[in-house]
Amino acid sequence: MTFKSYPDAFEILPEFQLSKAPLKIDCVIIKKLKDVEISATLASGFRGVNLIEYKSPTDYVSVEDYYKVYGYACLYRAQERVPFKDLSLTFIESRDPQKLLRYLTEEKGFTVAENTPGIYTVTGADLPIQIVNNRKLASKDDVWLRSLYDKLNSHEVQQITEVINRQEQEHRAEDYFNVLYRANRRIFEEVIKMTSTEFIQQTVAHKKLVAEAVAEAEAKAFAKSKAEVLKLLDQGLSVEEIRQRLK
């Protein structure tokens, strides 16, 4: 064996598994019509295939996250046979990414420019990269993205729910609303006392039903996990039906 003479110098791990969970990117946006100009600020740096990684309102993009998702882009390129010139990568967070930007400029030698408030364009890698601080976005078109934050005030909560109702997007926006609710539960509870918006009431009630079902399962020491309870709720079962299933 090549390294037999160096028993203490190396550790060999054959067939090392790089990931325990399936590799997945949060969102892929494919531009179907190449000649159409998109005015949205977020899409200004888009190419044919655009990979989006979103961090929750309480999280941020670390250097490790950057390399992991950049690796996803390389894997996507290899599997789908998409050249780097047709790819872009966007990170979205609710924090100021100065630590990561400093690393990319000082350690990697990349160039960073904030040509639009909150959108940092990184050049120097094999594909264009955007790092977005959604709290700094100024355009009215970015209200959905700007509101993904864990320190919303009552005015912002009312603003985004009014937009949802005005555009009649209640059904499609429920997952989005639940993210906001988890990150801003207290302020949403305050807003619900001051408004009669049916969508808010229904969604908050849904969250309470989820909490009730999970709490009951835990109290009775069922072997079922929270994920299983939530799965049953997603299938449309009522709290009472889930109780019967778990007996």
N, C-alpha and C positions, 0 to 999 in steps of 0.2 A: 504494500500500500504506500502511496506517495508520502503520507505524513506519519508513517509508522515511527520514524526516528524522532518525532516531536510529540510525545504523548501528552505533555502538559501545555503545549502551545496552542492547541486548537480544540474546539468542541464542535463535533459534526452532528447536525440534526437532519437526517434524511427525510425527504418528502415533507418539509415543514409547511403546515397549513397557515396561510397568511390571514385568513378571515374565518371567524366562527359563524358569522351571520352572512346572509346573502348580500352581495355588493349591490348598492342601488343609489341612484342620484335622486334628489328631491323632485326635479322637474326637467323635462327636455322640451324645448320650444323649437320646432322646425319651421323655417320660413318656406312656405310652399310657392309663393310668387316672388321671384327674385327682383322684378322691376318695380315693385310697390314700395314706396317710401313710407316708413313708419315714423310718425311725429313724436311718439312717446319717448321721454328722455331715457328711460331705462333701456330702450331698444336701439339707441343711437350707435352702440358698438356691436350690435348683433350681426352674425353672419348666417350661413345656411342652417347650421345646427348649433343650438345654444343650450348649454348645460347650466342649471340653476341650483345652487345649494343655499338653503334657507336655515338660519339658526333661530331658535325660539327666542321670544323677548327676553328671557333671562340668561341666554347663552351668548357666546361671541365666537368669532373665527380666530382660532389659534394658528400658530405656525404649523403644528401637527395636522390640523384640519386642512390647511392649505395643501400640504403635500399629499394627504389622503385623497382629496377631491381632484387634485391635479392628476393623481394616478388613475382615478376613474376616467378622466378625460382621455388619457393615453390608452386605457383599456377599450373605451368606446371607439376611439379612432381605429384600433387594431381589429375589433370585432365587426364594426360596421363599414370598414374600409373608407372612412371619411378622412380626407387630407386635413392637416392642421389649418390650412388656409381657409377652410370652410367651417371651422369650429370656433366657439367663444365660450368663456367660462365666467359665471357671475356668482359672487358670494353676497348674501344679504343678511345684515344683522342690525340690531338696535343699539349698538355701541360705537364709540369712536375707535376705528381700527388702527390707531397710530403705531402701536407696538408691531403689528404685522407689517404695516407699510414701511416702518423703519428697517425691519429685517430685510424686506424685499429690495430696498434701495441700498442699504449699507452692506449687507451680506451677499446679495445676489447681483447687485449692480443694475437692477431694473430702474426704469424711469416711471415716476408716478405723477399724475396731473389731476387736479380737481377742477375740470372745466365746467362742471355743473354741480351746484351745491349737493353734497352728500354722495356723489358718484365719483369714485377714484379710478381712473384708467391706468392700468399697469401695462407697460410695453417692455419688451426685451425677452419674454419667454417665447415658446414656440407657437403660442396662440394668444389672442387678446384676452385680457382679464379685467373684470370690473369688481371692485369691492364697494358695496353700497351700505352707507349708514342711513337707514330709512327715516330716522328722525330729523335729518337735515334736508330731506327732499322738500322743495318749495312749490312745485307745480300742483295745480288743482287736480290734474290727472292722476297724481300719485297718492291721493287720499287713502286708498285702500292699503297701500304698502306702508305709508307713513304711520298709519294707525296700529300697526303690528308692534306693540310696545307694552311694557309692564307697568308703566306709570301714567296711564291716561287720566285726564281729569274729566269731570262730568260734562263739560262742554264738548270735548272730543268724542266721548261716548255717544252723546246725543247726535252729534254731527254725522258719525259713520252709520248709525242706525237709521237716521233720516235718509241718507244716501241709499242704503240697502232697500228701504221701503219705497223710495221714490222711483228706483229703477226696477222694482218688482223682482228682486233677486233673493227673496227670503230662502227658498229651498236650496239654491246653489250656494248661498252664503253661510249655511249652518255650520260647516266645518270651520270656516274662517271665524265666525262669531264665537265658537267654542274655544278657539285658541285665545281670543281676546278675553273671554270670560275667565278662563283658568288663570290668566296672568293678571287680571284686574277684578277679581271677585268682589272686593269690598265696594269699589266705586260703582260697579254694575248693580249691586244690591241697593245702593243709594239712589241710582237713577230710576230703578224699577218703581220706587215709591213716588216718583214725580212724573211718571209718564203712563199712558195707557196703550203704548205701542204693543200690539198683539204679538208681533214677532219676538220682541224682547221677553215678554211674559212667557210665551210658549217655550223659548229656548232655556230660560232660567229654570222653568218648571222641569224641563227634560233633564237638566243637570242635577236637580234635586232628586229626581227619580233614580238616576244612576247612582248617586251617593247613597240613597236609601237601600237599594238592592245590594250594593257592595258591602255596606255596613252590616246588613242582616246576615249575609253569607259569612262574614268574618266572625260575627258574634256567636253563631251556631257552630263554628269550627268546621265548616264544610271544607273538603279538600279542593273545591273548585277555586281557581284563581280569579283575580280581578279581570284578567283578560277574557276569561270564559264568560263571566257575567256580562261584560261589555259586548261580547260577541252575540250573546243571546238578545241583548237589547237592540243591537244593530239588525238582527233578524226580524225585528218588529214585535217581539214578545212583550207582554205587559209585565209589570212588577209581580203581579199575582201569578202569572204563568211561570215566571222564573222561580218563584217560591216553590211551586209545585214540582218543577223540574229538579230542584235541589234538595227536596225532602228525601 
